[in-house]
C-alpha cells in the first residue's frame, strides 16, 4: 500500500503561539553580536576618500599650529633652574606672590604630590648666582611661617636647586629622532618581508599620522613638552603597528586565491577583514586607554604629578589616534597601492562583468519577454555562462551533459549499463517493483 508524506500534528485552535526565547531575540537583533561575529559591514575601504580628507584636514591644522605657535618646551629643552621645597600649608598663590616679590622672572609654579611627601616645583630660566640667592631668600622669608621642616621654619638650606643645561634637551631630541628613523626602517623591512612593501607603506603612513596628531595637540593646547613626552611618543609607535599587523594578517587570509575566483575585489576582501577584526580592535583600544586614562585623570589631576601627566597625556592621544589610523588609514592606503597592479585591475573588471551578468539575469527572470520567461531565462543564463567562461573563471559551474557515443566516461560518473536492457518501470510512489523469484 502506498504511503503518503507524513502529516504534521494539528495544533488545537486555542493553543498559544510558540514563544521565541528572549536570548534568541536579543542575538538576532543585537548589533554587538554582529560586531563580535564579524558580520558588520562598515565601509572603511569603500569610503576611504572621506577618511583621507578628514585626516588631511587634521594634519594640516597640526602643522599650522606647530609652525605658528610652536611648542611649549620644558626646562630640560630650554635650560634653566628648578627649585623644590615642601608643601606645608602654603598654596600655589602664596608661592607666586613670594616669587613676584623677589623680582626674578619665573616660568611656572607647580605642586607635585600631596601630603607630607608633596613639594612645590618652581621653574625659572637660567639665573645668575645673585638672582638665585635673592629668589631663595624671598621664598624662605615669605613662606617660612607656613612651611615647617623638622620643626623649624623654611630656610634657604631647605630649598633644593637644580640647573639644567639646554644642551641636554637637544641631545635627548637628537637621540629621539634617531630612534624614530631606525624604528621606521625596521618596520618597513619587517612588514615587507612578512607581507609586501605596499602594506608597509600603509603602516608607516598610519604611524606618522599618529605622531603628527599627538604633536599637534600639544602645540594647540600648549602643554609643556618634556622628556616624558618624547618617551610617550616613542611608546605609541609599537601599539599602532601591532594593530596594523593583525588587520593585515586577516587581509592576507581573505585575499588568498582571489585572482582565480573573481568573485570579489581586493578592496572588498580587505574591507571584510577590517570588519572581522573590528571587535578586537575596539577591545584592545579600550583596554589600553583605560589604565592610561586612570594615570592621566587620577594621577595627574588629583595628585598633581607632572611627570605622570606628561607621559599619560601623550599616550592617551597617541593610542586614540592609533586606533583610528589602523582602521581608517592603513588598510585603505594599502588597497589603493595594491589595486594599481594590472592583475587586480583585471580582477575588478571581471567582478564587474560577472555582477552585471547576474543583474541582467535576475531582471530578465522577473520581467520575461514575448517568448516566455522560461526560455528567456535559459537563454540569458547560457549567454552569461559563456561570458564568465570568456573571462577565465575557473570556478563557474558547468551543467551536466551526456557524454558523446564512444567518448571516455567522465571521472566520477556511474558506469553505463551494457546492452539494451530496459530499466523496470517504477511505481507512482517512486519505489521499484519487487523481482519475482523463479
Secondary structure by P-SEA (a helix, b strand, c coil): cccccccccccccccccccccaaaaaaaccaaaaaaacccccccccaaaaaaaaaaaaaaaaaaaaaacccccccccccbbbbbbbbccccaaaaaaaaaaacccccccccccccccbbbbbbbccccaaaaaaaaaaaaaaacccccccccccccccbbbbbbbaaaaaaaaaaaaaaaaaaaaaaaaaaaaaccaaaaaaaaaaaaaaaaaaaaaaaaacccccaaaaaaaaaaaaaaaaaaaaaaaaaaaaaccccccccccaaaaaaaaaaaaaaaaaaaaaaaaaaaaaaacccccccccaaaaaaaaaaaaaaaaaaaaacccaaaaaaaaaaccaaaaaaaaaaaaaaaaaaaaaaaaaccccccaaaaaaaaaaaaaaaaaaaccccccccbbbbcccccccccccccccccccccccccccbbbbbbcc
